[in-house]
Amino acid sequence: MRLLTRVVPALALAMIAALPLWAEEPQQFSLDNGMDVIVIEDHRVPVVTHMVWYRVGAADEPPGQSGIAHYLEHLMFKATDTMEAGEFSAVVEANGGRDNAFTSWDYTAYHQRVAADRLDLMMEMEADRMVNLRLDRSDWEPERSVILEERGQSLESRPEGVFNEQMRAALFQNHPYGIPIIGWRHEMEQLDDTIAEDFYRKHYAPNNAVLVVAGDVDADEVRDLAERHYGAIPANPDLDERVRPLEPTQQAERRLILRDGRVGQPYVNRMYLAPNRRPGDQREAAAYQVLAALLGGSAQTSVLERRLTYDEGVALSAWAGYSGTALDHGVFVLGIAPAQDVGMQEAEDALDDAFAEFLETGVDMDQLERVRMQLRAAEIYERDDVAARARTIGADLATGLTLADSEAWIEVLQDITPDEILAAARDLDRRASVTGWLMGEDD
Amino acid sequence: MRLLTRVVPALALAMIAALPLWAEEPQQFSLDNGMDVIVIEDHRVPVVTHMVWYRVGAADEPPGQSGIAHYLEHLMFKATDTMEAGEFSAVVEANGGRDNAFTSWDYTAYHQRVAADRLDLMMEMEADRMVNLRLDRSDWEPERSVILEERGQSLESRPEGVFNEQMRAALFQNHPYGIPIIGWRHEMEQLDDTIAEDFYRKHYAPNNAVLVVAGDVDADEVRDLAERHYGAIPANPDLDERVRPLEPTQQAERRLILRDGRVGQPYVNRMYLAPNRRPGDQREAAAYQVLAALLGGSAQTSVLERRLTYDEGVALSAWAGYSGTALDHGVFVLGIAPAQDVGMQEAEDALDDAFAEFLETGVDMDQLERVRMQLRAAEIYERDDVAARARTIGADLATGLTLADSEAWIEVLQDITPDEILAAARDLDRRASVTGWLMGEDD
């Protein structure tokens, strides 16, 4: 609970409302081989962020090979035909830069932040590993131990991690969003160079990638460099359409309890299947985003915390959340951590009552105004950070949205009406949800 | 509740114990193209059962194409290059026979029962549709409506069907056993001739099939006929190894409630993930089979019904079940239908108490003896029905077991000790289970 850091003073909000949304429009073009390119010029500091987003993630993995998208992300830092294992990051560092990568259900992204005059070198190396990866046993075998260790540390050793994994596995009946990004351990143990090579050849190609360059660059210069490095790589003519199994109409609410002696603070979490942001059709998703902010945003606006933490004192905290930037399905979350001596059922009932009361009393317009301000402020802060903006646009484009959708999002959020928010709240269907209790052994 | 029909008189049991297990040993051989053949000679009546089992089922479907195995089963009765749609069954009928087919998660089987001298014709037609299926739009399009209608009638219009589907979807976190055999409606609607053709070409081949012929035939004659009809079909050299995603270690018990106004009798069901029968290693599965018979078998032996229905009166009925003839995972089931005015939670608690008491008091040797007799009797009755025996052997071989496993099963069941039964019961892990309540709207 760090309430103070979440409070946005009213004065700051008033100032923010007056700010322009952005200085430079992102520019977009495509190479002849189908690679999409976004350039965001920002000349305040002589630095550039260079990202390559592949339109492939954990939800695109062949059945039984969970974890391969993330494993390949690790292997991309190993040898290519011309570079040694580890050389990529060493060169970035030697040039004063930083690099990393991340994998989600819908995308895998590689990025570097370096001095602007090193962009040529970054593209040369990134284009190299798009096609020339060499999977030596001395690399892939120990790296498999690394990802297993990562699963152990980041997930299995944390009850919250296991709980979240079990919750998603129960929420999704058909879609691979129910499979953990890092993979199921028993399947990770079977991953090898052949599986990685197949996945790499199938999905890593310029016509399945989005290049995002942001910072002290000129769009024409970026085009020249991109054509030289990435344009030389042929498109994969066999690239599959990106179709994953969707959820059926879910018909029975699920519940689960995870008990673990290491749990310090028990809590109740509920995940609902919800709509995602769809190209040209973001209003429904936006309604859920605003709903989440209203129910669980800052201390000033949180309908749930106001009632459950301050008025009734039954909660240490209560929350709501929404993730809708996804190719196929969104997830809406409600949760409560009970106060001392409040039972799990009592806490869940209080959460349900608070939500039901919200449905009855409707949207408080003052709170909605604050939420709109906060959402606008968050967007503006992000736009002021050119690397964060590159990341947002990259994620949007890698999940099927257009640049126009990405740029319109903030305005769509502002435009959502109380009626739309209530309709979204009413559409949350317990039959398409899972409710979990994370508890200690003795709770 | 038809208790009487389930009682096996002690005298009959004593007689059964003295019976030989079978008259004729099944004979097994393979064709050069890899097709497995089983012949069970039984000359009592001049009839033959002819079955072709494909080692492919709903759990082998590509993600997003659920229902295709069963849809293809329907399409197999349509046109081939030389036969018209419907002609197959018409010919069987004109020859005084009956034919049908069925699809499970692990196999798809086609069978006819005809006069023994018609075996040649059956093989000719069955071999024809193994490779010469012709998917005309006038056939596949209306047949898709047929399977959708079948889903509506057999599943969606029955709360028990929906409940069972939702239970399995919650039980399996990773394995396609969680997907309904008939398919999710939204995916069935997308099936077409291209998808069916791909599935057919990939999986329907002699080296992916088991031929079972049972009845008034001679093994050498069957071999000659099989070589002529099926032996002429080349093996599929690209047949994939049969590997499906397995379950991770499950860590959180799940619960669900399905309410439906049409539910006449509410009940509680619990499904546990359990071991399957494995080639050369059937003891663990056998222990679950005996455990299910002990807990939920006939009125004389059912631990659960004795206590819950007769002693406590809290149940209308109570049951236990086990299905272990599966390539990857078995399922163990416990359930209770509460008596009038007994609540769902009370019923579930009573079921849990009864199971816990069983774990404490252990196996009653008289009951175990009765169960052994009943299992032996069931096997012997089945062996006396040559068509049923063909079906059992076909299912066993199509799920990865050998003929030796299939033949040994009855003896393994007889051999299971009380310690093994209790160990199996103790190994049932609530964290790898889902408990469901099926209720009316007002229950």
Interface residues (C-beta under 8 A of the other chain):
Chain A: P63 G64 S66 V162 F163 E165 Q166 M167 A169 A170 Q173 N174 P176 G178 I179 W184 R185 H186 E187 V243 R244 P245 L246 P248 T249 Q250 Q251 A252 E253 R254 R255 L256 I257 L258 V434 G436
Chain B: P63 G64 S66 V162 F163 E165 Q166 M167 A169 A170 Q173 N174 P176 G178 I179 W184 R185 H186 E187 V243 R244 P245 L246 P248 T249 Q250 Q251 A252 E253 R254 R255 L256 I257 L258 V434 G436
